[in-house]
């Protein structure tokens, strides 16, 4: 039995909940995956999965085994690849999809560092606008960076950073319109909102201070599926909105934006994750870009935490309304 390959198949199947998804990740047949996983179970003398018509579910032994072997497997893969590529420089094209705000304000300014260290790597950076992603978003892509994933897709996910949603405005807007003192004061302001691809306007904001949580239904004269559009309007002093701290960090540093209600933080702040096919990490160029982006993002995350320690830690979850929300008129009438 190829134990390393068996472990790779086991981890992929456990993360996706499907032998077929694991097979697609490694571009092999489903029987090949099932055969090696079964051999692994026999060698361990324990059942790792409960199999049913509803899919795969880890047994208690399987869950414990996954937690133990996943980090060890990643370390082994990295070491194996490093040993076999010591004389070969990373090169080639890497297709990356990421939210446009994150790309423009965080990733693009840091690409020169990647190029200086690895001049033979070309990054094909493509936009990702959806709040919820699907398998189609990962087609033909080596690396995908996304916020708030709730749907299971046939890619391996790795959390990179816990973002925090900041309610922000320009200093000029706050001087002109006044500064909200409580979450309920947001009702008296132009709160510009994002609409999900499904047509749901995310207009219920939940904020917490200590043990106290308040919900406020906000409104404003602009709603858009594009965070870029909403950010531009806020930067022009047209209103208040919420953004993931990592996405707007340069504007916070420069003072163009400042947090509103600084002693409150927004619930539902999403995790920023990287997604990729398990086989992709065997490619030096892909892993090099992933390591570079990971380092950049975590550096910015630490800066945000040092600058705004009052925000505390929030539990990662998808960006979504905590009630059904309202449908845009165009979607209702259709």
Wavefront OBJ file of the C-alpha trace (Angstrom):
o trace
v 0.000 0.000 0.000
v 1.207 3.503 -0.835
v 0.610 4.880 2.661
v 1.271 8.509 1.787
v -1.154 8.422 -1.131
v -3.692 6.617 1.076
v -3.420 9.401 3.653
v -3.876 12.030 0.942
v -7.021 10.301 -0.315
v -8.357 9.896 3.225
v -7.886 13.594 4.056
v -9.449 14.717 0.770
v -12.448 12.404 1.258
v -12.888 13.517 4.870
v -12.812 17.204 3.971
v -15.181 16.879 1.029
v -17.401 14.136 2.467
v -17.170 12.238 -0.785
v -14.925 9.660 -2.447
v -15.864 11.081 -5.836
v -14.812 14.604 -4.821
v -11.498 13.227 -3.548
v -11.021 11.388 -6.847
v -11.664 14.580 -8.826
v -9.172 16.483 -6.680
v -6.425 14.007 -7.514
v -7.677 13.269 -11.025
v -7.959 9.536 -10.366
v -10.856 7.084 -10.386
v -13.255 6.616 -7.492
v -12.324 2.904 -7.123
v -8.665 3.918 -6.770
v -9.526 6.197 -3.857
v -11.814 3.648 -2.191
v -9.230 0.883 -2.557
v -6.462 2.803 -0.803
v -8.749 4.125 1.944
v -9.983 0.574 2.600
v -6.364 -0.623 2.753
v -5.587 2.153 5.235
v -8.505 1.081 7.412
v -7.297 -2.526 7.365
v -3.768 -1.509 8.330
v -5.116 0.549 11.230
v -7.627 -2.100 12.270
v -10.337 0.529 12.543
v -13.148 1.948 10.428
v -12.527 5.582 9.509
v -15.791 6.301 7.678
v -19.424 5.384 8.088
v -20.709 4.891 4.547
v -24.357 5.427 3.642
v -26.536 6.580 0.773
v -26.218 10.095 2.209
v -22.442 10.099 1.785
v -19.479 9.718 4.102
v -19.288 10.543 7.790
v -16.170 10.228 9.892
v -16.289 7.809 12.774
v -14.926 8.987 16.126
v -11.691 7.165 15.295
v -11.645 8.748 11.852
v -12.136 12.247 13.275
v -9.295 11.808 15.753
v -7.072 10.331 13.036
v -7.830 13.246 10.692
v -6.876 15.819 13.312
v -3.600 14.039 13.960
v -2.520 13.211 10.426
v -3.613 16.304 8.455
v -0.906 18.696 9.722
v 1.701 15.933 9.571
v 0.726 15.126 5.983
v 0.976 18.766 4.904
v 4.425 19.032 6.494
v 5.544 15.806 4.806
v 4.293 16.963 1.391
v 6.101 20.263 1.721
v 9.321 18.595 2.819
v 9.145 16.008 0.034
v 8.573 18.632 -2.618
v 11.299 20.885 -1.242
v 13.795 18.032 -1.304
v 12.951 17.131 -4.889
v 13.042 20.707 -6.149
v 16.084 22.179 -4.444
v 17.706 22.952 -7.785
v 14.550 24.031 -9.607
v 13.127 27.534 -9.336
v 9.397 28.007 -9.113
v 8.030 29.091 -12.484
v 4.883 29.157 -14.546
v 1.405 30.657 -14.503
v -0.795 30.573 -11.375
v -4.472 31.448 -11.760
v -5.850 33.160 -8.652
v -9.357 34.401 -7.880
v -10.004 36.765 -4.986
v -12.443 39.504 -3.936
v -11.596 42.704 -5.771
v -11.176 44.818 -2.646
v -8.731 42.322 -1.189
v -6.854 42.088 -4.482
v -6.577 45.809 -5.079
v -5.728 46.956 -1.573
v -3.738 44.004 -0.174
v -2.561 41.517 -2.804
v -1.543 43.731 -5.723
v 0.677 46.064 -3.632
v 2.545 43.000 -2.347
v 3.057 41.275 -5.704
v 6.355 43.049 -6.327
v 7.811 41.155 -3.367
v 6.702 37.863 -4.890
v 8.145 38.847 -8.265
v 11.458 39.888 -6.721
v 11.827 36.484 -5.052
v 10.331 34.404 -7.880
v 10.677 36.279 -11.184
v 9.561 33.273 -13.236
v 6.089 33.071 -11.689
v 3.231 34.849 -13.446
v 0.040 35.513 -11.467
v -3.227 35.578 -13.415
v -5.424 37.468 -10.937
v -9.174 37.273 -11.534
v -12.077 38.837 -9.605
v -14.396 36.982 -7.259
v -17.482 38.960 -6.346
v -19.930 36.360 -5.042
v -20.545 36.192 -1.308
v -21.276 32.488 -1.715
v -19.089 30.517 -4.085
v -19.775 27.374 -6.068
v -17.690 24.726 -7.795
v -17.944 26.750 -11.004
v -15.946 29.548 -9.353
v -13.046 27.151 -8.824
v -12.995 25.763 -12.354
v -9.682 26.410 -14.078
v -8.317 28.168 -10.995
v -5.228 27.150 -9.020
v -5.977 29.182 -5.895
v -9.167 30.811 -4.708
v -9.442 33.231 -1.793
v -12.912 33.835 -0.430
v -14.851 35.287 2.481
v -17.593 33.530 4.351
v -17.955 30.178 2.574
v -20.959 28.196 3.763
v -21.520 25.724 0.949
v -19.445 22.571 0.622
v -17.463 22.584 -2.581
v -14.999 20.107 -4.064
v -11.900 22.009 -2.967
v -9.653 21.785 0.055
v -10.071 24.784 2.342
v -7.536 26.354 4.672
v -8.415 29.285 6.964
v -6.029 32.206 6.567
v -7.353 34.960 8.795
v -10.368 35.939 10.852
v -11.645 39.201 9.427
v -13.752 41.657 11.390
v -16.514 43.712 9.842
v -15.980 47.392 10.557
v -18.726 49.976 10.310
v -16.851 52.838 8.625
v -17.218 56.321 7.210
v -14.958 59.179 6.181
v -14.045 61.839 8.776
v -15.712 64.421 6.521
v -19.029 62.552 6.538
v -18.970 62.223 10.332
v -18.174 65.923 10.765
v -21.037 66.854 8.445
v -23.693 64.385 9.571
v -22.649 63.709 13.144
v -21.191 60.589 14.745
v -23.515 57.744 15.783
v -23.213 57.041 19.502
v -25.248 53.823 19.606
v -26.163 51.193 16.998
v -29.714 52.555 16.883
v -28.334 55.933 15.781
v -27.436 54.278 12.470
v -31.144 54.548 11.545
v -30.613 58.289 11.096
v -27.747 57.839 8.623
v -27.291 56.795 5.030
v -26.122 53.191 5.483
v -25.041 51.881 2.091
v -25.585 48.170 1.644
v -24.400 45.119 -0.263
v -26.872 42.846 -2.050
v -26.069 39.164 -2.366
v -26.115 37.453 -5.791
v -29.396 35.841 -4.733
v -30.955 39.300 -4.405
v -30.956 39.580 -0.614
v -30.090 43.023 0.729
v -27.882 42.665 3.799
v -29.627 45.349 5.804
v -29.755 43.895 9.316
v -26.576 44.673 11.211
v -25.874 42.967 14.555
v -23.349 44.605 16.847
v -22.005 43.532 20.227
v -20.371 45.308 23.145
v -19.433 43.061 26.008
v -22.386 40.742 26.537
v -24.880 43.164 24.994
v -26.057 42.591 21.417
v -28.136 45.029 19.386
v -29.763 44.582 15.991
v -30.486 47.498 13.719
v -32.271 47.474 10.356
v -30.367 50.031 8.309
v -31.319 51.822 5.118
v -29.704 54.057 2.548
v -30.076 55.322 -0.998
v -27.500 52.914 -2.474
v -27.526 49.118 -2.714
v -25.063 47.209 -4.893
v -23.740 43.704 -5.451
v -20.296 45.273 -5.835
v -18.384 46.048 -2.659
v -16.169 48.260 -4.847
v -19.128 50.484 -5.705
v -20.224 50.744 -2.085
v -16.677 51.500 -0.934
v -16.259 54.222 -3.552
v -19.490 55.875 -2.418
v -18.366 55.762 1.213
v -14.959 57.211 0.295
v -16.781 60.074 -1.425
v -18.520 60.836 1.873
v -21.950 59.620 0.789
v -22.649 57.405 3.784
v -21.671 54.618 6.159
v -21.112 50.942 5.395
v -19.434 47.748 6.639
v -16.284 46.184 5.252
v -13.916 43.411 6.254
v -10.971 45.070 7.984
v -8.371 43.342 5.785
v -10.049 44.675 2.643
v -9.849 48.332 3.673
v -6.709 48.346 5.811
v -4.790 50.881 3.640
v -7.713 53.328 3.917
v -7.745 52.903 7.704
v -3.985 53.492 7.840
v -4.214 56.652 5.737
v -7.150 58.039 7.704
v -9.470 58.135 4.688
v -11.807 55.863 6.652
v -12.365 55.531 10.352
v -14.452 53.085 12.387
v -17.887 54.186 13.563
v -19.028 52.986 17.015
v -15.460 51.900 17.887
v -16.476 50.156 21.120
v -18.875 47.836 19.240
v -18.025 45.035 16.820
v -20.114 43.381 14.152
v -21.257 39.812 14.581
v -21.019 37.501 11.594
v -17.519 38.536 10.561
v -16.321 36.039 7.955
v -13.209 33.906 7.818
v -10.871 34.512 4.905
v -9.934 31.124 3.451
v -7.803 29.720 0.669
v -9.242 26.945 -1.484
v -7.511 24.631 -3.928
v -7.498 21.120 -5.290
v -5.462 18.831 -3.073
v -3.190 17.950 -5.983
v -2.382 21.625 -6.596
v -0.008 21.846 -3.648
v 2.273 19.387 -5.418
v 3.066 22.210 -7.846
v 5.871 24.404 -6.547
v 4.555 27.547 -8.211
v 1.093 27.176 -6.630
v 2.454 26.540 -3.172
v 4.862 29.457 -3.520
v 2.022 31.873 -4.303
v -0.122 30.437 -1.501
v 2.693 30.835 1.022
v 3.309 34.420 -0.138
v -0.359 35.434 0.076
v -0.706 33.719 3.460
v 2.254 35.679 4.842
v 0.925 38.983 3.485
v -2.602 38.437 4.809
v -1.434 37.392 8.261
v 0.863 40.392 8.457
v -2.066 42.713 7.724
v -4.272 40.802 10.177
v -1.743 41.397 12.963
v -1.535 45.089 12.099
v -5.336 45.379 12.252
v -5.443 43.687 15.631
v -2.725 45.910 17.054
v -4.426 49.058 15.754
v -7.958 48.076 16.813
v -7.667 45.781 19.850
v -11.096 46.865 21.107
v -12.783 44.757 18.433
v -11.895 41.492 20.131
v -12.261 38.090 18.508
v -15.367 37.222 16.528
v -16.588 33.868 15.341
v -16.143 33.384 11.619
v -19.305 32.845 9.649
v -20.643 33.738 6.236
v -21.556 37.322 5.488
v -25.313 37.004 5.558
v -28.345 38.710 7.064
v -29.565 37.307 10.380
v -33.123 37.476 9.070
v -34.378 36.741 5.557
v -33.645 40.313 4.492
v -35.486 41.925 1.655
v -35.366 41.183 -2.049
v -34.433 43.873 -4.499
v -37.320 45.220 -6.551
v -35.894 43.821 -9.754
v -35.799 40.315 -8.292
v -39.323 40.586 -6.791
v -40.872 41.782 -10.006
v -39.187 39.056 -12.044
l 1 2 3 4 5 6 7 8 9 10 11 12 13 14 15 16 17 18 19 20 21 22 23 24 25 26 27 28 29 30 31 32 33 34 35 36 37 38 39 40 41 42 43 44 45 46 47 48 49 50 51 52 53 54 55 56 57 58 59 60 61 62 63 64 65 66 67 68 69 70 71 72 73 74 75 76 77 78 79 80 81 82 83 84 85 86 87 88 89 90 91 92 93 94 95 96 97 98 99 100 101 102 103 104 105 106 107 108 109 110 111 112 113 114 115 116 117 118 119 120 121 122 123 124 125 126 127 128 129 130 131 132 133 134 135 136 137 138 139 140 141 142 143 144 145 146 147 148 149 150 151 152 153 154 155 156 157 158 159 160 161 162 163 164 165 166 167 168 169 170 171 172 173 174 175 176 177 178 179 180 181 182 183 184 185 186 187 188 189 190 191 192 193 194 195 196 197 198 199 200 201 202 203 204 205 206 207 208 209 210 211 212 213 214 215 216 217 218 219 220 221 222 223 224 225 226 227 228 229 230 231 232 233 234 235 236 237 238 239 240 241 242 243 244 245 246 247 248 249 250 251 252 253 254 255 256 257 258 259 260 261 262 263 264 265 266 267 268 269 270 271 272 273 274 275 276 277 278 279 280 281 282 283 284 285 286 287 288 289 290 291 292 293 294 295 296 297 298 299 300 301 302 303 304 305 306 307 308 309 310 311 312 313 314 315 316 317 318 319 320 321 322 323 324 325 326 327 328 329 330 331 332 333 334
